[in-house]
């Protein structure tokens, strides 16, 4: 009898834990930040694929999607083709995507070339992760995306994959 009760309690605890984990894994709703939020663009400098230092401030006065990613990250790989399409659609409307790779330069360059990425890519390794922490990525999530309006105010944050339609819905009001 005692063994049966222990087994039932253990099963109940495992089911509760499984349900909690499943809900947290499926809760991919990014944080939409209200217009009054005080988070602002943080300036930084990282090299591009040719090794030239690029100052983030060069994209001031544009709507910027700042996306931290890695070649080994499956959700990162899944969202990038959508980013390519969205950038093609909106790049002439003061919109830019800045991809910040956290791998080494060789892997990033090969991946970007294979995929045909059409937006600026910066390379940063651990330095890039430190920059993502400045943008409140305290969990170290990848992909991690920040949408910044033309005034430098952060309007949207996403830890995890962003669908193409959700991204468009966030960008359009800012253009």
KAWONOR-V776911 format. One record per run of one state. SS is the DSSP state (@ for helix, = for strand, . for the rest). FROM is the first residue (numbers start at 1). TO is the last residue. If there is no record, write none. Layout:
((SS;FROM;TO) (SS;FROM;TO))
//
This chain:
((.;1;1) (@;2;26) (.;27;30) (=;31;32) (.;33;39) (=;40;40) (.;41;44) (=;45;48) (.;49;52) (=;53;55) (@;56;59) (.;60;62) (=;63;69) (.;70;73) (@;74;93) (.;94;94) (=;95;101) (.;102;104) (@;105;115) (.;116;120) (=;121;123) (.;124;124) (@;125;134) (.;135;143) (=;144;148) (.;149;152) (=;153;159) (.;160;163) (@;164;172) (.;173;175))
//
